[in-house]
Amino acid sequence: MAQPPLPPPTSTIPPFVGLIVRILTFICLLISLIIIATNTEKSIDEDGNEDKTKFNDFYAYR
């Protein structure tokens, strides 16, 4: 029976790549927290009526 290929050793991945991935993850986390914190949006139609849309008005895809 053939053995599955081994993952590459960690020495082949430069250390700064891990740092870049962590920074991108942190930025995405901040963006998601800002979206959740500012969970309302006001929009005005042509008649001047103000409509408030909340983040809770959208249903999650399940």
Secondary structure, 3 states (H helix, E strand, C coil): CCCCCCCCCHHHCCHHHHHHHHHHHHHHHHHHHHHHHCCEEEEECCCCCEEEEEHHHCCCCC
